[in-house]
């Protein structure tokens, strides 16, 4: 945290982004996906990112992001959720439920990873 008493902590920024996504008053991603991700304690500590119906996570609150764990794609033609690695590289697995998909993401997190930190990739 900076010396600025008005600065928000990384935890406050992360919590605020989760509240925004859980509110569901946007069309970025469906609320069911957000709720399933939020149910995972380790993911709640990371900065949530969404785009084109895909949910992924950053180890920092700024840009550039540090993609960690993986990405969960919407249900495909086969009826399953596709979990790709960070930045969409490789396949972590396919899951029947969103809950299973986010368990795969958590399992793919680095062991030494912790809560998101303030700033961009240069801070991690």
Backbone as CSV, one residue per row, in Angstrom:
resi,resn,N_x,N_y,N_z,CA_x,CA_y,CA_z,C_x,C_y,C_z
1,UNK,0.848,-1.172,0.000,0.000,0.000,0.000,0.888,1.228,0.000
2,UNK,0.415,2.290,-0.593,1.176,3.533,-0.633,0.979,4.312,0.649
3,UNK,1.721,5.414,0.762,1.582,6.273,1.938,0.282,7.067,1.907
4,UNK,-0.394,7.087,0.789,-1.634,7.836,0.632,-2.746,7.149,1.423
5,UNK,-3.218,7.806,2.455,-4.250,7.210,3.317,-5.541,6.936,2.555
6,UNK,-5.779,7.637,1.451,-6.994,7.447,0.664,-6.896,6.318,-0.339
7,UNK,-5.708,5.753,-0.507,-5.523,4.682,-1.485,-6.249,3.417,-1.024
8,UNK,-6.850,2.755,-1.991,-7.520,1.495,-1.666,-6.505,0.359,-1.702
9,UNK,-6.722,-0.626,-0.858,-5.852,-1.803,-0.842,-6.216,-2.723,-2.007
10,UNK,-5.303,-3.621,-2.319,-5.573,-4.611,-3.364,-6.813,-5.420,-3.011
11,UNK,-6.951,-5.807,-1.732,-8.110,-6.599,-1.306,-9.414,-5.835,-1.537
12,UNK,-9.408,-4.531,-1.299,-10.615,-3.722,-1.521,-10.943,-3.626,-3.006
13,UNK,-9.929,-3.483,-3.830,-10.143,-3.395,-5.280,-10.690,-4.721,-5.811
14,UNK,-10.096,-5.826,-5.362,-10.560,-7.152,-5.780,-12.003,-7.369,-5.339
15,UNK,-12.308,-7.053,-4.086,-13.679,-7.222,-3.574,-14.663,-6.371,-4.363
16,UNK,-14.266,-5.165,-4.720,-15.138,-4.289,-5.503,-15.433,-4.852,-6.886
17,UNK,-14.432,-5.428,-7.514,-14.638,-6.024,-8.845,-15.553,-7.239,-8.755
18,UNK,-15.367,-8.049,-7.718,-16.263,-9.190,-7.514,-17.698,-8.709,-7.304
19,UNK,-17.879,-7.651,-6.492,-19.245,-7.120,-6.268,-19.876,-6.680,-7.577
20,UNK,-19.104,-5.997,-8.405,-19.602,-5.540,-9.705,-20.064,-6.726,-10.550
21,UNK,-19.266,-7.773,-10.599,-19.626,-8.943,-11.408,-20.786,-9.719,-10.808
22,UNK,-20.802,-9.836,-9.479,-21.893,-10.558,-8.823,-23.213,-9.822,-8.930
23,UNK,-23.150,-8.508,-9.058,-24.348,-7.673,-9.211,-25.144,-8.109,-10.440
24,UNK,-24.445,-8.523,-11.495,-25.103,-9.027,-12.696,-25.803,-7.984,-13.541
25,UNK,-25.545,-6.711,-13.298,-26.226,-5.654,-14.050,-25.447,-5.274,-15.312
26,UNK,-24.791,-6.220,-15.898,-24.013,-6.014,-17.111,-24.215,-7.232,-18.007
27,UNK,-23.673,-7.172,-19.198,-23.815,-8.316,-20.098,-22.455,-8.930,-20.438
28,UNK,-21.494,-8.770,-19.530,-20.153,-9.276,-19.775,-20.044,-10.784,-19.616
29,UNK,-20.792,-11.329,-18.667,-20.743,-12.759,-18.381,-21.985,-13.109,-17.581
30,UNK,-22.411,-14.359,-17.638,-23.631,-14.715,-16.914,-23.333,-14.864,-15.417
31,UNK,-24.314,-14.535,-14.618,-24.167,-14.515,-13.155,-23.852,-15.892,-12.591
32,UNK,-24.354,-16.956,-13.213,-24.092,-18.319,-12.731,-22.590,-18.622,-12.760
33,UNK,-21.925,-18.186,-13.804,-20.481,-18.398,-13.918,-19.742,-17.646,-12.814
34,UNK,-20.121,-16.402,-12.595,-19.474,-15.596,-11.558,-19.686,-16.219,-10.180
35,UNK,-20.903,-16.646,-9.897,-21.189,-17.262,-8.586,-20.369,-18.540,-8.378
36,UNK,-20.217,-19.341,-9.415,-19.434,-20.581,-9.294,-17.964,-20.266,-9.031
37,UNK,-17.432,-19.257,-9.679,-16.037,-18.866,-9.443,-15.873,-18.299,-8.034
38,UNK,-16.808,-17.459,-7.639,-16.746,-16.809,-6.324,-16.839,-17.823,-5.189
39,UNK,-17.403,-18.975,-5.437,-17.525,-20.016,-4.413,-16.170,-20.616,-4.044
40,UNK,-15.161,-20.386,-4.867,-13.817,-20.911,-4.610,-12.996,-19.868,-3.830
41,UNK,-12.659,-20.141,-2.570,-11.939,-19.154,-1.754,-10.652,-18.625,-2.386
42,UNK,-9.870,-19.471,-3.025,-8.609,-18.989,-3.636,-8.879,-18.048,-4.793
43,UNK,-9.965,-18.274,-5.532,-10.278,-17.388,-6.657,-10.798,-16.038,-6.170
44,UNK,-11.495,-16.021,-5.044,-11.999,-14.756,-4.485,-10.874,-13.796,-4.151
45,UNK,-9.651,-14.289,-3.956,-8.509,-13.443,-3.637,-7.867,-12.831,-4.882
46,UNK,-8.235,-13.335,-6.052,-7.652,-12.875,-7.305,-8.561,-11.855,-7.978
47,UNK,-7.981,-11.052,-8.856,-8.756,-10.059,-9.587,-9.477,-10.768,-10.729
48,UNK,-10.821,-10.747,-10.719,-11.578,-11.443,-11.766,-11.640,-10.614,-13.054
49,UNK,-11.471,-11.298,-14.164,-11.549,-10.665,-15.476,-12.532,-11.443,-16.336
50,UNK,-13.251,-10.749,-17.185,-14.200,-11.411,-18.079,-14.142,-10.771,-19.460
51,UNK,-14.489,-11.558,-20.442,-14.565,-11.066,-21.804,-15.149,-12.131,-22.698
52,UNK,-16.127,-11.764,-23.504,-16.746,-12.689,-24.455,-17.263,-13.962,-23.774
53,UNK,-17.777,-13.809,-22.553,-18.329,-14.945,-21.832,-17.291,-15.828,-21.162
54,UNK,-16.018,-15.448,-21.243,-14.925,-16.211,-20.659,-14.516,-15.544,-19.350
55,UNK,-14.255,-16.348,-18.320,-13.817,-15.806,-17.036,-12.402,-16.276,-16.764
56,UNK,-11.565,-15.332,-16.313,-10.187,-15.642,-15.983,-9.737,-14.742,-14.845
57,UNK,-8.487,-14.890,-14.400,-8.068,-14.261,-13.158,-6.658,-13.694,-13.272
58,UNK,-6.429,-12.627,-12.487,-5.119,-11.993,-12.466,-4.575,-11.971,-11.043
59,UNK,-3.264,-12.076,-10.945,-2.598,-11.988,-9.660,-2.298,-10.560,-9.253
60,UNK,-2.781,-9.591,-10.040,-2.599,-8.179,-9.705,-3.851,-7.403,-10.107
61,UNK,-3.949,-6.182,-9.605,-5.147,-5.372,-9.852,-5.022,-4.455,-11.060
62,UNK,-3.835,-4.337,-11.623,-3.620,-3.392,-12.713,-3.304,-4.057,-14.029
63,UNK,-2.851,-3.205,-14.940,-2.503,-3.640,-16.289,-1.011,-3.391,-16.477
64,UNK,-0.290,-4.317,-17.081,-0.796,-5.565,-17.643,-1.133,-6.571,-16.541
65,UNK,-2.126,-7.382,-16.836,-2.579,-8.407,-15.905,-1.563,-9.555,-15.856
66,UNK,-1.600,-10.289,-14.773,-0.815,-11.512,-14.634,-1.821,-12.654,-14.604
67,UNK,-2.034,-13.261,-15.743,-3.028,-14.325,-15.863,-2.568,-15.560,-15.099
68,UNK,-3.453,-16.060,-14.216,-3.126,-17.235,-13.409,-4.282,-18.224,-13.418
69,UNK,-3.962,-19.489,-13.260,-4.978,-20.520,-13.089,-5.577,-21.044,-14.367
70,UNK,-6.155,-20.170,-15.131,-6.782,-20.596,-16.371,-8.029,-19.799,-16.696
71,UNK,-8.657,-20.191,-17.774,-9.845,-19.515,-18.285,-10.967,-20.523,-18.425
72,UNK,-12.170,-20.109,-18.026,-13.338,-20.975,-18.178,-14.209,-20.407,-19.293
73,UNK,-14.420,-21.223,-20.311,-15.231,-20.844,-21.462,-16.668,-21.312,-21.260
74,UNK,-17.621,-20.640,-21.907,-19.028,-21.063,-21.796,-19.208,-22.505,-22.279
75,UNK,-20.328,-23.075,-21.904,-20.654,-24.453,-22.298,-20.568,-24.573,-23.822
76,UNK,-19.873,-25.615,-24.264,-19.684,-25.822,-25.690,-20.743,-26.718,-26.292
77,UNK,-20.573,-27.038,-27.556,-21.522,-27.887,-28.284,-21.616,-29.280,-27.665
78,UNK,-20.529,-29.708,-26.984,-20.539,-31.018,-26.334,-21.198,-30.973,-24.955
79,UNK,-21.683,-29.786,-24.544,-22.364,-29.640,-23.266,-21.438,-29.439,-22.079
80,UNK,-20.131,-29.367,-22.338,-19.173,-29.208,-21.248,-18.494,-27.837,-21.312
81,UNK,-17.878,-27.475,-20.195,-17.132,-26.222,-20.105,-15.668,-26.519,-20.408
82,UNK,-15.063,-25.670,-21.206,-13.667,-25.842,-21.588,-12.823,-24.978,-20.677
83,UNK,-11.822,-25.569,-20.052,-10.902,-24.829,-19.189,-9.546,-24.834,-19.879
84,UNK,-9.118,-23.626,-20.235,-7.817,-23.467,-20.876,-6.848,-22.890,-19.866
85,UNK,-5.579,-22.977,-20.161,-4.548,-22.445,-19.283,-4.544,-20.929,-19.287
86,UNK,-3.696,-20.340,-18.453,-3.583,-18.884,-18.437,-3.318,-18.342,-19.839
87,UNK,-3.913,-17.224,-20.160,-3.827,-16.592,-21.485,-4.368,-17.489,-22.582
88,UNK,-5.179,-18.480,-22.219,-5.799,-19.346,-23.215,-4.853,-20.334,-23.852
89,UNK,-3.719,-20.588,-23.215,-2.722,-21.496,-23.766,-2.941,-22.897,-23.211
90,UNK,-3.101,-23.852,-24.109,-3.279,-25.246,-23.700,-4.667,-25.511,-23.138
91,UNK,-4.928,-26.750,-22.879,-6.194,-27.168,-22.291,-5.911,-27.791,-20.936
92,UNK,-6.581,-27.273,-19.907,-6.477,-27.837,-18.562,-7.432,-29.016,-18.450
93,UNK,-8.604,-28.877,-19.076,-9.575,-29.955,-19.059,-10.946,-29.481,-19.510
94,UNK,-11.889,-30.394,-19.475,-13.288,-30.091,-19.760,-14.087,-30.531,-18.548
95,UNK,-15.158,-29.815,-18.257,-15.932,-30.107,-17.055,-17.412,-30.117,-17.371
96,UNK,-18.129,-30.973,-16.657,-19.580,-31.073,-16.829,-20.308,-29.892,-16.189
97,UNK,-19.749,-29.371,-15.092,-20.399,-28.269,-14.372,-19.421,-27.113,-14.204
98,UNK,-19.970,-25.942,-13.927,-19.129,-24.789,-13.651,-18.299,-25.009,-12.391
99,UNK,-18.883,-25.636,-11.409,-18.155,-25.911,-10.170,-16.910,-26.743,-10.460
100,UNK,-17.059,-27.784,-11.275,-15.922,-28.622,-11.643,-14.897,-27.825,-12.450
101,UNK,-15.377,-26.939,-13.319,-14.479,-26.119,-14.138,-13.596,-25.238,-13.256
102,UNK,-14.190,-24.614,-12.245,-13.400,-23.726,-11.392,-12.505,-24.500,-10.434
103,UNK,-12.850,-25.733,-10.108,-11.936,-26.586,-9.341,-10.683,-26.855,-10.178
104,UNK,-10.853,-27.052,-11.480,-9.706,-27.236,-12.370,-8.826,-25.988,-12.386
105,UNK,-9.444,-24.818,-12.417,-8.686,-23.565,-12.404,-7.875,-23.464,-11.108
106,UNK,-8.521,-23.725,-9.980,-7.827,-23.661,-8.688,-6.664,-24.653,-8.672
107,UNK,-6.874,-25.835,-9.203,-5.821,-26.835,-9.242,-4.646,-26.441,-10.117
108,UNK,-4.869,-25.490,-11.015,-3.830,-25.033,-11.933,-3.143,-23.753,-11.429
109,UNK,-3.551,-23.251,-10.260,-2.912,-22.051,-9.697,-1.522,-22.399,-9.189
110,UNK,-0.587,-21.461,-9.310,0.737,-21.719,-8.743,0.661,-21.850,-7.226
111,UNK,1.413,-22.788,-6.666,1.380,-23.011,-5.219,1.813,-21.777,-4.443
112,UNK,2.784,-21.051,-4.956,3.298,-19.890,-4.249,2.422,-18.654,-4.426
113,UNK,1.400,-18.754,-5.251,0.519,-17.613,-5.495,-0.298,-17.262,-4.278
114,UNK,-0.598,-16.006,-4.150,-1.415,-15.553,-3.034,-2.450,-14.575,-3.533
115,UNK,-2.923,-13.746,-2.658,-3.900,-12.743,-3.072,-3.301,-11.794,-4.117
116,UNK,-4.163,-11.202,-4.904,-3.730,-10.222,-5.898,-3.029,-9.056,-5.211
117,UNK,-2.046,-8.497,-5.894,-1.308,-7.349,-5.378,-1.685,-6.104,-6.184
118,UNK,-1.431,-4.945,-5.608,-1.686,-3.683,-6.305,-0.791,-3.537,-7.519
119,UNK,-1.313,-2.921,-8.547,-0.513,-2.608,-9.718,-0.589,-3.659,-10.800
120,UNK,0.320,-3.518,-11.762,0.357,-4.422,-12.898,1.395,-5.508,-12.756
121,UNK,1.707,-6.149,-13.868,2.596,-7.314,-13.889,3.966,-7.013,-13.291
122,UNK,4.418,-5.790,-13.351,5.714,-5.449,-12.799,5.774,-5.562,-11.285
123,UNK,4.611,-5.706,-10.633,4.546,-5.810,-9.180,4.548,-7.254,-8.687
124,UNK,4.350,-8.187,-9.588,4.229,-9.598,-9.188,5.533,-10.331,-9.369
